[in-house]
Amino acid sequence: MKLSYARLQDEFKRSDMQFFIQNGAKECTSESDTRMNAQRFCFDVPLKGAVYPQVSNFDLVCSQFRPLTRPYSVSIYTNTQTTTNSGRTGAEKLVLLPFALAFDVVTLPVQVLGAL
């Protein structure tokens, strides 16, 4: 999973920068970040595994972990683009029009008798 971490340059500490560089993060500051006086680091987190149902002793497991020292804000963005076809084009509909009209003419007597 590709992740990026951005922060204002005034708030960025030297230790933060060294941490990212030691862990394989690359600086990927964009023009937008530069205008906001921010610095961005990009890195990959290899995710592998399977999704399992919640364990029955979830409260016990949670009690054995400590929370983070401070809250971290996380944003997850995807770069996938999806395109959907909203239906047939006008030309395709026009080709099918005679068949639709013929079907309506054939089924009209049945519809009239069904309404009575």
C-alpha positions in Angstrom: 0.0 0.0 0.0 1.4 3.3 -1.0 1.2 6.0 1.7 2.4 9.5 2.1 2.9 11.7 5.1 2.7 15.5 4.8 3.4 18.2 7.4 4.2 21.9 7.5 7.9 22.4 7.3 7.8 24.5 10.5 6.4 21.5 12.4 8.8 19.0 10.8 11.6 18.0 13.2 15.0 16.7 12.1 14.3 13.5 14.0 11.1 13.0 11.9 13.1 13.4 8.7 15.8 11.0 9.8 13.1 8.4 10.8 11.5 8.5 7.4 14.8 8.3 5.5 16.0 5.4 7.7 12.8 3.5 7.0 13.0 3.9 3.2 10.7 6.8 2.7 11.3 9.1 -0.3 10.6 12.8 -0.4 7.8 13.5 -2.8 6.8 17.1 -2.1 4.4 18.4 -4.8 3.9 21.9 -6.1 0.7 22.1 -3.9 2.7 21.1 -0.9 5.4 23.7 -1.7 2.7 26.5 -1.9 1.4 25.5 1.5 5.0 25.3 2.9 4.6 21.6 3.6 6.9 18.6 3.1 5.7 15.2 2.0 7.3 11.8 2.3 6.1 8.7 0.3 6.6 5.1 1.3 5.2 1.6 0.6 3.8 -0.6 3.3 3.7 -4.2 2.1 0.4 -5.7 3.1 -0.2 -9.4 2.8 -2.6 -11.7 4.5 -6.3 -12.6 4.9 -9.3 -11.1 6.7 -10.4 -13.1 9.6 -13.5 -12.7 11.8 -13.3 -10.9 15.1 -11.8 -13.0 17.9 -14.0 -14.0 20.8 -11.6 -12.6 23.4 -11.3 -9.1 21.7 -11.6 -7.2 25.0 -8.7 -9.2 26.5 -6.5 -8.6 23.5 -7.3 -4.9 23.5 -6.4 -4.7 27.2 -2.9 -5.9 26.5 -2.0 -3.1 24.0 -1.2 0.4 24.9 -2.6 3.4 22.8 -0.3 5.5 20.8 1.4 8.4 22.6 -0.6 10.9 20.6 -3.3 10.7 17.9 -2.2 10.5 14.3 -4.4 11.7 11.5 -4.5 9.3 8.6 -6.0 9.8 5.1 -6.3 7.0 2.6 -6.7 7.9 -1.0 -7.1 5.6 -4.0 -5.9 6.4 -7.4 -8.2 4.1 -9.3 -10.5 5.5 -11.9 -13.8 3.8 -12.8 -15.8 4.5 -15.9 -19.4 3.3 -16.2 -21.5 3.2 -19.3 -24.8 4.8 -18.5 -26.7 2.8 -21.1 -27.0 2.5 -24.8 -26.2 5.4 -27.1 -28.9 7.1 -29.1 -28.0 5.2 -32.3 -28.3 1.8 -30.5 -31.7 2.8 -29.1 -32.8 3.9 -32.6 -31.9 0.5 -34.0 -34.0 -1.3 -31.4 -37.0 1.0 -31.8 -38.7 -1.1 -34.6 -38.4 -4.3 -32.5 -39.9 -2.5 -29.5 -42.8 -1.1 -31.5 -43.5 -4.5 -33.0 -43.5 -6.1 -29.6 -45.9 -3.5 -28.3 -48.3 -4.1 -31.2 -48.3 -7.9 -30.7 -48.8 -7.7 -26.9 -51.5 -4.9 -27.1 -54.5 -7.2 -27.3 -53.2 -9.2 -24.3 -52.7 -6.0 -22.3 -56.2 -4.8 -23.2 -57.9 -8.1 -22.2 -55.9 -8.2 -19.0 -57.1 -4.7 -18.0 -60.7 -5.8 -18.4 
